[in-house]
Amino acid sequence: MAEEWRQKALEKKQKGEAWTDEERAALARSLDEELDKKLEGGSSGGGRPKDCWTEDNWKEQMAEHPLFSPYLQEEGAVEGEAAINPLSEGLAQLKFDPDHNTPLEVATSYKEEGNLQFKYKKYRLAVANYSEGLKQKCPDQDLNAQLHNNRAAAHWHLGNYRSVIKDCEKALELKPDYTKAIKRAVDSTLKLKSWDEMFAWCERGLQQDPANAELKTLRLQAVKEKKLLERDNRKKMREVNKKKDEEESILNVIKNRGVRLGTSHIKGSATLTLQDLEAHHPAAQGARVHLNERSELVWPVILLYPEYQESDFIREFTESDCFGDHLEAMFGEGVPPAPWDTEHKYQLHALRIFFEDKEKEKLCSVDHSNTLSQVLSDPRYCVLGGTPSFIVLVSGTKFMKEFVSKYN
């Protein structure tokens, strides 16, 4: 039908004839009928046009539109990475251009843009838009309050709770009865566990709405949490003071026993410090000298076996214990030999104990019957790194003779 009318139009044009009103009306009716048939699927065999929007392809169709494409990025894409097309950029310039809009209009546009970004969970872009709106310094204080409150909402989703509270304060300066801002500030103080602030914000809200049950509940929670925090802080302080008293007692006992500790962290200082008690040897990490219930010093002690480059760590060596008692438990009769003692040379009766006199570079012998207290109070001995250490050798062996000769 359309082809027939097109042919007729060409013939009339060639003859120089004009269309009559009846012919124009007939053409219009013919086109309407043909359009109806297409919409009903009659002329093409049925079905929708290939390029129509459906429930399945609407997102792809929108993505091709220059105005919608920036808001339809794939999940996980970086905010703002969509390409800026000339049409949307031009429209944005018209919308936000201060030369063509008043500060109120520009601020309103930024607010609307921020709301759109917020809707699509682009919270950083929302913050940026609300901030630009506030920069316009428009005369509408109600709008400025909304911009602060909306920016606070975006900051809340980003976890910037301090920024939320600052924006809520600004919103309330402009609009004192802004209950939304008060509630948002309360939620932020709850996240920060700042109970005094939370209580103050609840009080502020209840002054405007005394019957607000939610604010009353939150205020009560703030009071309870603050009491619990104060209780925990008192407990921690008692533990800190108790530990400090115990450490000072240990330092006094060590000093009274005549035990020399290694160089203090303050060069040239003769004063004992807690740092001098810290264990530095890898095997002794987490262990430190302490007092038992009988007020005896209990030390972490290391036994060194230079012949095999091995060592043993005794976590608790009470100062009243004899060396022989510990050696018997480790090398006594019936005790399996150490894995590195393949020749089974380390027998209790053959073991010799020594410590180094660092100042004179000599080896000093320790008797099995000596207590740890006796050895540590020897003026030649110095506890280094918070952990006493001793050398254990097998008497009469070639290694012992060579090792001792190095000191002589």
C-alpha positions in Angstrom: 0.0 0.0 0.0 2.8 2.4 0.9 4.5 1.7 -2.4 1.3 2.5 -4.4 1.0 5.9 -2.7 4.7 6.6 -3.4 4.2 5.8 -7.1 1.1 8.0 -7.3 3.0 10.9 -5.6 5.8 10.6 -8.3 3.4 10.7 -11.1 1.6 13.8 -9.8 5.0 15.5 -9.3 6.0 14.7 -12.9 2.8 16.2 -14.2 3.0 19.2 -12.0 -0.3 18.5 -10.3 -1.1 19.3 -6.6 -2.6 16.9 -4.1 -6.3 17.4 -3.3 -7.7 17.5 0.3 -9.5 14.2 -0.4 -6.3 12.6 -1.6 -4.4 13.8 1.5 -7.1 12.5 3.8 -7.1 9.1 2.0 -3.3 8.9 2.4 -3.6 9.6 6.1 -6.2 6.9 6.6 -4.1 4.4 4.6 -1.0 5.1 6.7 -3.0 4.8 9.9 -4.4 1.4 8.8 -0.9 0.2 7.8 0.5 1.3 11.2 -2.2 -0.5 13.1 -1.6 -3.7 11.2 2.1 -3.5 12.0 1.5 -2.9 15.7 -0.9 -5.9 15.7 1.7 -8.0 14.0 -0.4 -8.4 10.9 2.0 -7.0 8.3 5.2 -8.8 9.4 3.9 -12.1 10.5 3.5 -11.3 14.2 5.9 -10.5 17.1 7.4 -7.4 18.5 9.9 -5.2 16.5 13.4 -6.5 17.0 14.6 -3.2 18.6 11.8 -2.9 21.1 12.5 -2.8 24.9 11.8 -6.0 26.8 12.1 -7.1 30.4 15.3 -8.9 29.5 17.1 -6.2 27.4 16.0 -3.0 29.0 19.3 -2.5 30.8 21.3 -2.9 27.6 19.0 -0.5 25.8 19.4 2.1 28.6 23.1 1.7 28.6 23.2 2.9 24.9 21.4 6.1 26.0 23.9 8.9 26.7 22.0 10.1 29.7 21.5 6.8 31.5 24.8 5.0 30.7 26.8 6.6 33.6 24.5 4.9 36.1 24.5 1.4 34.6 28.1 0.3 35.2 28.7 -3.3 35.8 28.8 -4.5 39.4 32.3 -4.0 40.9 33.3 -1.3 38.4 35.1 1.8 39.7 32.8 4.7 40.4 32.9 7.3 37.6 34.7 5.0 35.1 31.9 5.3 32.5 32.9 7.3 29.4 31.7 10.8 29.4 29.8 11.5 26.1 29.4 14.9 24.6 25.6 15.0 25.0 25.6 14.2 28.8 28.6 16.5 29.3 26.9 19.4 27.5 23.7 18.9 29.5 25.6 18.8 32.7 27.3 22.0 31.9 23.9 23.6 31.3 22.6 22.2 34.5 25.5 23.2 36.8 26.8 26.3 35.0 26.8 29.2 37.5 26.6 31.6 34.6 23.3 30.3 33.5 21.8 29.3 36.9 21.4 30.9 40.3 23.3 29.5 43.3 20.0 28.1 44.5 19.4 26.3 41.2 23.0 24.9 41.0 22.8 23.7 44.7 19.5 22.1 43.9 21.0 20.3 40.9 23.9 19.0 42.9 21.5 17.8 45.6 19.5 15.9 43.0 22.6 14.5 41.4 23.9 13.4 44.8 20.5 11.8 45.6 20.8 9.8 42.3 24.3 8.7 43.1 23.2 7.7 46.6 20.3 5.7 45.2 22.8 3.7 43.1 25.1 3.3 46.2 27.8 5.5 44.7 28.4 7.1 48.1 31.7 8.8 47.4 30.2 10.5 44.3 27.2 11.4 46.4 29.5 13.1 49.0 31.3 14.9 46.2 28.0 16.2 44.8 26.6 17.3 48.2 29.9 19.1 48.9 29.7 20.9 45.6 26.1 22.0 46.4 27.3 23.4 49.7 30.1 25.4 48.0 27.4 27.4 46.2 26.5 29.1 49.5 22.9 29.5 48.3 20.6 31.6 50.5 18.2 28.7 51.2 19.3 27.5 54.6 16.8 24.7 54.6 18.4 23.4 51.4 21.9 23.7 52.9 20.7 21.8 56.0 19.4 19.0 53.7 22.8 18.9 51.9 24.6 18.5 55.2 22.2 15.8 56.3 22.4 14.0 53.0 26.2 14.1 53.0 26.1 12.7 56.6 24.0 9.8 55.3 26.5 9.1 52.5 29.4 9.3 55.0 27.6 6.9 57.3 27.5 4.2 54.6 31.3 4.8 54.1 32.0 4.3 57.8 33.1 8.0 58.2 31.3 8.4 61.5 33.2 11.5 62.7 32.3 13.2 59.4 28.7 12.2 60.0 28.6 13.9 63.3 30.2 17.1 62.0 27.6 17.3 59.2 24.8 16.7 61.6 26.1 19.5 63.8 26.1 21.8 60.7 22.6 20.7 59.7 21.3 21.5 63.1 22.9 24.9 63.1 20.9 25.7 60.0 17.8 23.8 61.1 17.6 23.3 64.9 14.6 21.0 64.7 16.2 18.6 62.2 15.4 15.3 64.0 16.8 13.2 61.2 20.2 14.7 61.8 20.0 14.0 65.5 19.1 10.4 65.0 21.9 9.9 62.5 24.4 11.4 64.9 23.2 9.1 67.6 23.7 6.1 65.3 27.3 7.3 64.6 28.2 7.7 68.3 26.8 4.2 68.8 29.2 2.9 66.1 32.1 4.7 67.7 31.1 3.5 71.1 31.4 7.1 72.4 28.9 6.8 75.2 29.2 10.3 76.5 28.5 11.7 73.1 25.7 9.3 72.5 24.1 10.3 75.8 24.4 14.0 74.9 22.9 13.5 71.4 20.0 11.5 72.9 19.3 14.3 75.4 19.4 16.8 72.5 16.8 14.8 70.6 14.6 14.3 73.7 14.5 18.0 74.2 12.7 18.3 70.9 10.7 15.1 71.2 10.4 14.1 74.9 8.2 11.1 74.0 10.6 9.5 71.6 10.8 5.9 72.9 13.8 5.0 70.6 15.9 7.8 71.9 15.1 6.9 75.5 16.2 3.3 74.9 19.4 4.5 73.3 20.1 6.9 76.1 19.7 4.1 78.6 22.0 1.9 76.6 24.6 4.7 76.6 24.4 5.0 80.4 24.8 1.2 80.8 27.7 0.9 78.3 29.5 3.8 80.0 29.2 2.1 83.4 30.5 -1.2 81.9 33.4 0.7 80.3 34.3 2.5 83.5 34.2 -0.8 85.4 36.5 -2.5 82.8 38.9 0.5 82.9 39.1 0.3 86.7 39.8 -3.4 86.4 42.5 -2.8 83.9 44.0 -0.1 86.0 44.1 -2.4 89.0 45.8 -5.0 87.0 48.3 -2.5 85.7 49.1 -1.2 89.2 49.3 -4.8 90.5 51.7 -5.8 87.8 53.7 -2.6 88.4 53.9 -3.3 92.1 55.0 -6.9 91.4 57.6 -5.8 89.0 59.0 -3.3 91.5 59.0 -6.0 94.1 61.0 -8.3 91.8 63.5 -5.6 91.1 64.0 -5.0 94.8 64.4 -8.7 95.5 67.0 -9.0 92.7 68.9 -6.0 94.0 68.8 -7.4 97.6 70.0 -10.8 96.4 73.1 -9.1 94.9 72.3 -10.3 91.4 73.9 -8.3 88.6 71.9 -7.7 85.5 73.2 -6.8 82.0 73.7 -3.2 80.8 70.6 -1.0 81.4 68.9 0.6 78.5 70.2 3.9 79.9 73.9 3.8 79.2 76.0 4.0 82.3 73.0 3.7 84.6 73.4 1.4 87.7 69.6 1.4 88.2 67.7 -1.9 87.5 64.9 -1.5 85.0 62.1 -3.8 83.8 63.7 -3.8 80.4 66.7 -5.5 82.0 64.4 -8.4 82.9 63.1 -9.1 79.4 64.2 -12.4 77.9 65.9 -11.9 74.5 66.8 -15.5 73.7 64.4 -17.0 71.1 63.7 -20.1 73.3 62.8 -17.9 76.3 60.3 -15.6 74.6 57.3 -15.1 76.8 59.1 -16.2 80.0 60.4 -13.8 82.6 61.7 -13.9 86.1 59.0 -13.8 88.7 58.3 -14.4 92.4 56.5 -17.6 93.6 54.2 -17.9 96.6 57.3 -18.2 98.9 58.7 -15.0 97.5 61.5 -16.9 95.8 62.8 -15.8 92.4 62.0 -18.1 89.6 64.2 -17.7 86.5 64.0 -18.9 82.9 67.4 -20.7 82.4 69.2 -21.9 79.3 71.7 -24.8 79.3 74.1 -24.7 76.3 75.8 -27.7 74.8 78.5 -26.2 72.5 79.9 -29.6 71.4 76.6 -30.2 69.4 75.5 -26.6 69.2 72.3 -27.5 71.0 70.5 -26.1 74.1 67.8 -26.8 76.6 65.4 -24.2 78.0 64.2 -24.6 81.6 61.2 -22.3 81.9 61.1 -22.2 85.7 64.3 -22.7 87.7 63.7 -21.6 91.3 66.6 -19.9 92.9 66.6 -22.5 95.8 66.9 -25.4 93.3 70.3 -27.1 92.9 71.8 -27.6 89.5 72.1 -31.3 90.2 68.3 -31.6 90.6 67.6 -30.4 87.1 70.5 -32.3 85.5 69.3 -35.5 87.1 65.8 -35.0 85.7 67.3 -34.5 82.3 70.3 -36.9 82.3 69.8 -39.2 85.3 69.6 -42.9 85.3 66.8 -44.3 83.2 66.2 -41.1 81.3 66.4 -41.5 77.5 69.4 -39.7 75.9 68.8 -36.6 73.9 68.4 -37.2 70.1 71.7 -35.4 69.4 73.6 -37.5 72.0 74.2 -40.4 69.7 77.2 -41.7 71.8 75.3 -41.4 75.1 78.1 -39.4 76.6 75.9 -37.0 78.6 75.6 -39.0 81.8 74.9 -37.2 85.1 78.1 -38.2 86.8 80.2 -37.0 83.8 78.7 -33.5 83.3 80.5 -30.3 84.2 78.8 -26.9 84.4 80.4 -23.5 83.7 79.5 -19.9 83.3 81.5 -17.2 81.6 83.1 -14.3 83.4 82.6 -11.8 80.6 84.9 -9.2 82.1 87.9 -11.5 82.6 87.0 -13.8 79.7 87.3 -16.9 81.9 85.2 -20.0 82.5 84.0 -20.4 86.1 83.0 -23.9 87.4 79.6 -24.6 89.0 79.2 -27.4 91.4 76.1 -29.7 91.1 75.2 -28.9 94.7 75.2 -25.2 94.1 71.8 -23.4 94.1 70.9 -21.0 91.4 70.8 -18.2 94.0 74.4 -19.0 95.0 75.6 -18.8 91.4 73.7 -15.7 90.5 74.9 -13.8 93.5 78.5 -14.6 92.5 80.1 -11.2 91.7 81.7 -12.7 88.6 78.2 -13.7 87.1 76.0 -11.3 85.2 72.6 -12.1 83.9 72.3 -11.0 80.3 69.1 -10.6 78.3 67.0 -11.5 81.4 67.9 -15.1 81.1 70.8 -16.9 83.0 72.7 -19.3 80.8 75.2 -22.0 81.6 77.6 -24.2 79.6 77.4 -28.0 80.0 80.3 -30.2 78.9 81.3 -33.8 79.3 84.3 -34.3 81.6 87.5 -35.7 80.2 86.5 -35.5 76.5 88.7 -34.0 73.8 86.1 -31.3 73.1 86.0 -30.1 76.7 89.8 -29.8 76.9 89.9 -27.8 73.7 87.0 -25.7 74.7 88.4 -24.8 78.1 91.9 -24.2 76.7 90.4 -21.3 74.6 89.7 -19.4 77.9 93.1 -20.3 79.5 
